[in-house]
Every structure is written in C-alpha cells, then in structure tokens.
Amino acid sequence: MPVFMLAKANTAVRIELPHFADKQYVFYLMHGDRQDTVQSGYLDKEGKTFLALPEMYRDFIGMSKFMIVGEGGLEIILNREPEFTVSCTEAMPNMSNIHYVGSAENNFLFEQYGKQIKIIERTLAVEEILQLYSSREEPLFRPLQTEFDRLHKQYAKLQDETAQSRFYAARIREMGDFLQGLGSRTNLTEEEIQHEQRDFVLSKIDFQQLYNSGLWNDVLGRWIGIETGLGDSILLADTRNMLARCKDQELHREFINKLIILYNKYGKENLLSQLGVDDLLAPGHYAPKLRLENAYITPVQSLVIFYESGCNSCENELVQLRANYRILHEQGLRVISISADRDEGTYRKNADLFTWTDKYCDYKGFSGENFINYQAVGTPIIFVINKEGIITGRYARLAEYLQNFSE
C-alpha cells in the first residue's frame, strides 16, 4: 500500500483522486493499535477534498491513513510540513503513479524505497548469475563480481543516508527494514542481522514515533518473537531497558498493556511479576465487576471486548466476533461488548449489528468506569474469563484466542 505524508502545526493536505469522484472517505491518525478518525466525508465530483487536522491534533507527528470506503486507501506521514497536494489519476495508486507537490517527506520515502528495491533486485540477480560463472577463469566473472561489490556499496550508502536523516519517513523506513529482516549491509550473516535488530529496538527506536507509526503491534510482535529465543533472563533485561526508555506516562502504560498481551501470547505471563507489573490486570487475576446499564455483574465464562467505533482494528475484531459468535456460544462463552464511543448515534450504528445481547456504552470514552477498572487505555482489548471469574486470556485479536483454544 502506498505511503505518504502530511505536516505542520495546522496541517492541511489537498487530495486529488479523480478516479474516486463522489466516493466516501475516512481519515485516521495512528495511535498504537488504535486508529482515531479525525475527518470523514465525500470526495467532490472531481475527486478532490481538503484535509485539515483538528486543533487537538495540531502537533501530531506520525502515520495517518486516507481510506476510500470499500476501495482501500493510502498511508500518509504527518511531520509539520506546509500544505501540500497528493494526486493520482489511476484506479490503483502506487509508488510510480502518486504525485506529491510540496512534501519533502513523501519524496524522501518514495525515492529511498525505490532505490532500495532496485538495489536488492539487482543484487539478487547478479548473485544468481555469479553462481553460474563462479570460476575466476570465466570471462564474465570479473565484471559480475565488480558489479556485485558496487551494489553492496550502494546499499550500504543508502542505509547510512537513512540512518543520518532527520525525516520521520526515515524512521518509518527503518521500522520497515526491521520487519523485513533487512540489515545495514547486504552481506551480513543471520547472526549479525539479529544483533542489529535487537540493538535497533533496545537503543535506537523512539517509542513515541513507533506508537504513532501504525507499526506498533508488528514491530513489538517481531521483537518478542526474537527475544523469546534468547532466554528469559535476556527477555526480562531487554524489557526493563525498553520500559526505562518510555518516559511518557501514558505511553509507558500503553507499552505495559502491550507487554501483558505479548507475554501472555508467548507463554511468558509468569515473568510479569518480575517486571513490577503484577498489579496490572493480567491473566490469573480476578475480573473486576462490569457495569451494564444500572446493574453490576461479575463476568464469568465470558468474553469481554473493549472497542471504539471508527477504529479500524476494532472494526476488524467486531467482524470476526460476529463471524465466530456461534463457535463462542457453543463453548459456553457469554459475549459482552463495552464501547468507548461518545456519540449515541455512532454507537448504535455498530451495536445494532451485534448478534449478542450484552452490549454497553456510557458515552464517557476511555474515562468510563469499565475502561478504568479493566485498565483498557487502548482498543481493541479482549478478555476471556473462566467460570471462577478469573481472567485466563488477554488479547488484541480474537484470532489469538481461537488459536490458543484450538491448541
């Protein structure tokens, strides 16, 4: 999916997509696993619209998404640039047909990605041919080896340029390289790449930048996948290092909540007490009472989902929940949904589609009683509670529970 950019104190972006004239759109900002809707509407008859960040988001730096409902969309980086224009006349926008006017961030990201892809493709091609002309006596060996060495140097120079750049787009590129398992050089061993990747998360990545990148779950998921293979002592030491680097109180809390989910996913929940987070709501704790309408209940044999309408990840989980409701019902689970919506019309539009009967919204957002008691500072969060009222699982995705249940 293409990636583009935004920016400045009162950011404004002109969108020109004539192929999608009169189509409905939604504009999101990324916060961890959450997507906050900041603008929605319809493109005009020429496929144009004007995006402006509300005052409360004026200082946002990170990734956003401009989505055409039912069609897909584009990712946009915001980093305090002046007003600029994004245009594409094609039905399927991509790196070669999207045009940016006034965005150095966009140009940097697309140019860097384009160069990287070309170098990697050429390097793989030359490497394959070299295997056929591996003897130094072959006439083609020397020019092929020379080209191979030149491509290695090109790649190293490109990676160094990215590392030294102050663009937010450069940080997105580094996160993307981390997820693809790419190193600073093309000729690194697997062990050297793993060392670089661990060092990237422990000492280089900015967690606020990661939180606003749209890659929060993917990067942390890959990190713990690497760490669990290194042993519990290293996992704990590295986690403490990362927690110490999350200085912002709200970000620290979000990171702890993500750690609880990931530790539980990888069977490491017994280590949480050693991180000093055993007072948080995690598997093994009794589930707090829930307020549903004017009554309090103790959820037993239940699946409780905390969500917010308009959050793309939440919408995906609600679709999965409806599709798998019969399976959950056959397991004897009572499904309970708790919404962070503040507008009744928005809440009802979603809740009326739910198959289950236990659904609640107090229109207080994340400051609502249930959200506070369950320490749900982000969405979606899914709790599974047994017949004794003890939390047995905490998940970001229903698929994680279903996978564990099937195993």
Secondary structure, DSSP 4 states (H G I P E B T S, - for coil): --EEEE-TTTTEEEEE-GGGTT-EEEEEEEETTEEEEEEEEE--TTSEEEEE--GGGTT--EEEEEEETTTEEEEEEESS---EEEE--SSS--TTT-EEES-HHHHHHHHHHHHHHHHHHHHHHHHHHHHHS-STTSTTHHHHHHHHHHHHHHHHHHHHHHHH---HHHHHHHHHHHHHT--SSTT--HHHHHHHHHHIIIII--HHHHHTTT-HHHHHHHHHHHHTTT-HHHHHHHHHHHHHH--SHHHHHHHHHHHHHHHHHTT-GGGGGGGT-TTS--TTSBPPPEEETTEEE---SEEEEEE-TT-HHHHHHHHHHHHTHHHHHHTTPEEEEEE--S-HHHHHHHHTT-SSSEEEE-S-GGGSHHHHHTT--SS-EEEEE-TTSBEEEEESSHHHHHHHHH-
